[in-house]
Amino acid sequence: MEFKDYYTTLCIDRDATQDEVKRAYRKLARKYHPDINKEDSAEQRFNEIGEAYEVLQDVEKRAAYNKFGKDWKAGQDFKPPPDWDSGFEFNGGGYTETDASQFSDFFESLFGAQGGAGQQGPFAGQHSRYSNKGQDLHAKIMIQLEDSYRGSKQSFNLQRPAVDDTGHVITRPHTLQVTIPKGIMEGQQIRLSGQGAPGMGAAENGDLFLEVAFAKHAYFIPDARDIMLTLPITPWEAALGASVPVPTLGGTVELKIPPNSQTGKKLRLKRRGLYSQKLSGDQYVTLAIMVPKAKNDKDRELFNTMKEAMPFNPRSHLGV
């Protein structure tokens, strides 16, 4: 996927004010409008200008886009990291109501309906447009699996996009103390009452909804409340059966490996996943047989002895 330099598209500097963004768009849109410009490339250029304006005219989208800085140039291969939008606050539960499918894959990956903080939360639009209550804000926070398993209290530094007195887009950082409920799953939200946008006059503030995402773990993979783990075992543990130590979120436990186990066999550790007062997940352990390397003559002799004593063709079911 190609990186889109929206500033280059609109022929403006990265520190352009919001008014300068608007003026640049109007000038270019008139120049390349298909009804006026009959060049073959005019319509494509007009669409590119519209996409760039969709991002840069919106304070929240522009602040998030600016996170990538000047490290990327137009046309370079680009893939946004999974947590690229973590820590940014957005109002209304989404970036925009624009149909992202009319724009490029680059736009879709960042601001499409399925992308991170851009997706509509269940609380979006819950207040009447006539209400003076402040808007609800949404942000994504990254936590460790262990934080969900045990529950925790943490500080998070969030960025709230805004426009300063000179018309430039800035982010205002603020720190929140957040209680992580035990057993919370990825994609669920934590509601912080009154932590959203200020209300009008004496009206109350909106709320802040924090969508939880899990940081990548060294060996655990979450699946809703269940936890997946691939466990390496030796050929003799697989063939003879064994009791081996297995890590879980709650600590190390002993797991019994049945004799004659094969790679891919899945074993369950009950109630070793994420759990709350009402619901409990399990941990599923998938076995992976690891064959030791033949590092010297003695090792090779041992493998040859096994070859002669235990004739075995794992490809017999293939007819070869």
N, C-alpha and C positions, 0 to 999 in steps of 0.2 A: 504494500500500500504506500502511495506517495504522500509525502508531507506537503501540506498546503500552506504557503506563506501568504496569509491574508493581507498583511501590510504591503507586500510587494504588489499584490493584485490590485489594491486600491491606490497604489503609488503614494503612500504616506509613510512617515517615520513611525517607529514603535511607540514613541512618546507623544503621538498626536492626541489632541483633546477630542472629546466626544463630538463637539461641533465640527472639528476638522474632518472627522470620519464621515459625518453626514454630508458635508459639502463635497468631499471627494467622491462619495457614492453618487450623489445627484449629477455631478458633472460627467462621470463615466457612464452612468446609466442612460443619460440622454444621448451620449456619443455612440453607444453600441446597441441601442434599442433596435430590435429587428425591424420595426416599422419604419425606422429612419435610415439605419445603416444596412445596405444590401450586400455587404461583403459576406462570403461564405462562412467566415469564422465569427461573425458578429454575434450570432445567437449563443454560441458556446462562451464567448467572452462575456456576454451579458449575464449568463447564468453563473459564471465564476464570480463576477462582481457582486451579484445578489447573495451568493453564499458567504463571501467575505464580509459583506455588510451585516448579514444575519448574525455573525459571530461578534464583530467588533462594535456594533451599535448597542449590543446588550452588555451591560456592565458585568453581569455574572459570568456570561460565556467568555467575555474578553479576559477577565481576570484569571479564569481557569486556563484559557488558551495560552496566556502569557507565562504560565508556569513552565512551559518548555523553553522559554528564553530564546537566545540566539544560537542555540546549539544545533539547530536543524535548518536546512535550506530547502527551498521548493524542489520537489522531484526526488529527494532522498528517500530511501526505503525507511518506513516508520511503522512502529507498532506501539501503541500506548501501553504502559505497564498497567496491571490490573488495579492498582491502588492510586492511579494518577489523580483522581478527584477526591481523595481522602483529605478531610480537613477543611474543605470549602463549604460555605453555607450558601444555600439557594432558597429562594422563596417559592411557595406554591407547590413544592414537591417535584418540580421539573424545570428545565431550562426554558422551555418555550412550548407553545402549542403548534409550532410549525411542523409540517410533515417532512421529516428528515429524509425520506426516500427520494425527494426531488433533488437532493444534493449529492455530493460525492461520498464514496466509501469512507474517506477520511472524516468528514463531518459526522456521518452515521456512527462511526466507532467512538467518537467523543461525546456527541450530543444527541444521539438517537434515543428512541423510547426505551431501548433495552440497555442503555449504557449508564451504569453506576448511578450517581446522584441525579442523572437525567430521567430516571424512571419515575412514574407517578406513584407517590405514596398513597396509602389508604386514607390519609387525612387531607389530601389536597382538595382545596376548594370547599372546605367544610364551613367556612364563614360566608355569610352573605356579603355581596359587594357593597351593600349599604351599611355594613357594620363598621364602627369606628375602631374596633379591636385591631391590634397590630397583626400583620401577616405572620402566618406560621412559616418557619424556616426549616430547612432540611439539610443534613450533612451526613457524610459517611465517616465512621471511625474504624480504625484497624485495631483489633485486639488479638491476643494469643489464645489458642485453644484452652490453655490452662486457666485463663481468666474466666472463661465461661464455665469450666468444670468446677472451679472452687468458688466463683464469685469474687469480685474485687472492687476496690475503690481506686480510681485513677484520675490523673490530670490530663486533659487534652487541650492542645493549642489549636484553635480554629481560626480561619480567615474569613472575614465578612467583607465582600466586595462593596465598594462605594466610589463616589465621584467627589474629589476635593474641590475647594473653592476656585481652582484654576481650570477645572473641567477635565482633569486627568483621572484615569481609573487607578484606584489604590485598593489595598486590602488592609482592613483594621484587625489586628490580631487580638484575641481575648482568650483567656484560660478558664476552663470549666472543670469542676470537680464532679465526676460521674460515678455513680454506683452501677457496676455491671452485675445484673441479676444472674444467679446460678442457673445454668442450663439454657441460657439464651442461645439461639441458633443464628447462623448467618442469614442475613436478610431481614431479621426482625428489627423492630425499632424501639428505642428508649425515648420516652416523652419527658421533656424538661419544661414544666409549666412556667410560663412567663419569661422564658429565655429567648423568645423570638423577637420580631421587629416591634419597635415602640408603637403604642396606639396613638390615635389622634386625641389631643386634648387630655382629658382625664381618663380616657378609655384604657382598658388593660392591655398589656403587651400580648403578642401572639406567643405561641409555644415553639419550642425547638425539638424536632424529631431527629434522633441520631440513628442512622441505619448501621447495623453492625456487620463488619466484614472480618474474616479471619486472616491473619498473616500466614503465609506459607510455613508449614511445620517441617522439621527435618525428616520425619518419617510417618507421622500420622496424617491421614486424609479424612476430613469430615464428610459425612453423607447424612444430612439432616441431623438427627440425634445420634446416629451410629458413627463409629470410628473405624476406619480401615487401616490395616497394617500388613505389610509384606514382611514375612519372617524368614530369613535365611536359615537353613538347617543342613547338616552334613548327610551324606549318603547313608551312613550307618545309623544315624538317628531316624532317618526315614524308613530304612529297612527293618530295624529291630524295635523301633518305638523308643521313646525317651520322655523324660520330664525336663523341660528347658525353661529358663527364665524369659519372660516376655514383658516389655515395658507397656504400661497403661498410663492414662492421665492421672490415675490415683496411686501409682507406684508399681513396682515390679511384682509380678505374680508368676507362679509355676503353671505351665501348660503341658498337658499330656499329649504327646504325639503318638497316634495309633501306629502299630507295625504296618509295614508295606504302604506307607503314605507316598503319594506322588506330588510332584510340583503342581500347584493350582488348587490343591485341596484346601477347603475353607473351614475353619474351626471358629466357634463362637464363645466369647467370654461374656456371660450374661451380666447386664447392668454395669458394664465398664465403659459405656459411652457417656454422652452428655445427659444429665438428668435434672429434673426439677421436682417439686413436691408431688406432681401428678403423673409425669411422664418420665420414662427411662429409656435410654438407648443402650445398645450393646457394642462390644468391640469384636470385629471380624478379622481373624488372622488368616492370611493366605500364605501357604507354605511355598518356599522356593528352594529347591535342592541345589546346593553349591558343591561342585566337584573340585577337590583340591588339585593343584598343579603338580605335575610330575617334574620335580626340580632336579633330581639326580638319578643315578643308576638304581639305587635302592628303591626309590619311588616307582620307577618304571618296572622294576622286577615285580613289585607288589601288584601293580595293575595287570601285568601279564599273567600272574598267578590267578587273579580273579577272572581274567578272560578265559583261561583254560578250565578253571573249576566251576564257573557259573556261565555256561553258554546262554546268551540272551540277545534277542533281536528286537529292539524297540520299534522297528519299522515293519514288523510282520503284518500288521493290519493294513499296510499299504500295498501288500502283495509283492514286496521286494526283499 
